[in-house]
Amino acid sequence: MYSREERMKAIELYIKYDKSIAAVIHELGYPSRGLLPRWYKAYLKEQETGILWDRYSRCSKYSLEQKIAAVEHYFEHGRNLSRTVILLGYPSKEALRLWCDELAPGSRKKRVGGVQCTQEQKKEAVIALCTRTGNAKEIAREYGVTREALYNWKNDLLGKEDSITMPEAEDKPLPDNKDALLSEIESLKRQIKGLKLEKAILEGTAEIIKKDPGVDPKNLTNKEKAILADALRNEYPLKEVLACLGMPRSSYFYHRKLASIPGKYEELRRRIIELFGENGGRYGYRRIHALLAREETRVSEKVVRRIMGESELVVFQKRRRKYSSYQGEKTPGADNLIERNFHADGPKVKWLTDITEFAIPAEKVYLSPIVDCFDGLLPSWSIGTSPDADLVNSMLDRATETLKEGEHPLVHSDRGGHYRWPGWISRMEKAGLQRSMSKKGCSPDNAACEGFFGRLKNEMFYNRSWTGVSIEEFMDILDEYLVWYNEKRIKLSLGAMSPLEYRRSLGLAA
């Protein structure tokens, strides 16, 4: 039977531990799981009414003969509370438990976590604990309580300072015979091997898994444990490694098999690498995604970007000092008619032009193109080793040959000397073309043409070494790129089509 002090102590802990029955039983070793909530309910009623709770009130309706019959049945038929209550039809398990403790103290079956012990039993348990030669856990199991509850009894009865001094463990004497010594040596070897394995696992956690060295290996995911086990299985038996990691053998082989299965995006990865190579490493993830969409491969842009990052498919970018063709105000310049409005409603309405320089080990090469603001198509271009009048004049002549009657586009350029020479001006007037010029040193005024040069150099020039390449070879490579730019290079702003494909889709002559 529990005293009022014992019940109140359990209720106080029950409230302190946020109504955790397990926490109270773990610390005190009593009562049963069903009893504590009833105590708490009675305690609340007692607080509300001020009337002390009579724990025998629920059992008073039964006579002494009924109590004795129930207790005898309990002891004669396996000491099972539930079975006795079901067979007899009375009383409750709590009442039967109280009757047993009242009529036959200390005889009721003990149960770990839910046992009630008399003060005498607690003293016996504490004496056994303080004079023990074995394990405290075994004594706790004998009395049907937890190890923590046993030590709490000890502190309650003796106090922390006045506890009985437990016998000090004596040094284990070394065995006398040879076989015992060899057995001891083998045991030490196994311990050393186990410590080495633990050290290897901790080092592997830091080096292979890249985790904090202080992390508990048993808290790793099964995938990480499988990686560690694979790394250590050549040095240590797999069974020992898995035991040290706390990983089931079946889980290890499951993750190992999973790692051998080709990834979900392996086929997609191969295709992305092919598309990146086919286009000279010039396409970023958005254009690669557009090409995949044209092949009816539906995948997120984020997936394409991640795969390209993992495969190190990076578009090379570099910035160089721009070539300047400004040679002073030799002739009056034209007004800026385009005013940074690079939109055109149709082809051959607004043209942009400029010169850019390529410095390769063999020599410098210059490119002079015309860019159509409608779709970025290059109507013509000239490549040479000198930025002279022939370079720009020949480019303009080929561009005007593509014009039909009534087509007179606006031609915008910077204030370079090439666009102020008499030859350029006379050709413009003959073709009926209108001149437009940027402000001096203001590259944003011709930003669309500058953007073309940037893409060109990032995709064709900066991403490789030109050592050993002759001028003629370089010009051929540059010319091939410009043809590819017109005919095959897709632009997302054109619906993932090249300029030529876009014009054909609109029914316009290229």
Secondary structure, 3 states (H helix, E strand, C coil): CCCHHHHHHHHHHHHHCCCCHHHHHHHHCCCCCCHHHHHHHHHHHHHHHCCCCCCCHHHCCCCHHHHHHHHHHHHHCCCCHHHHHHHHCCCCHHHHHHHHHHHCCCCCCCCCCCCCCCHHHHHHHHHHHHCCCCCHHHHHHHCCCCHHHHHHHHHHHHCCCCCCCCCCCCCCCCCCCHHHHHHHHHHHHHHHHHHHHHHHHHHHHHHCCCCCCCCCHHHCCHHHHHHHHHHHCCCCCHHHHHHHHCCCHHHHHHHHHHHHCCCCCHHHHHHHHHHHHHCCCCCCHHHHHHHHHHCCCCCCHHHHHHHHHHCCCCCCCCCCCCCCCCCCCCCCCCCCCCCCCCCCCCCCCEEEECCEEEECCCCEEEEEEEEECCCCCCCEEEEECCCCHHHHHHHHHHHHCCCCCCCCCEEEECCCHHHCCHHHHHHHHHHCCEEEECCCCCHHHHHHHHHHHHHHHHHHHCCCCCCCCCHHHHHHHHHHHHHHHHHCCCEHHHCCECHHHHHHHCCCCC
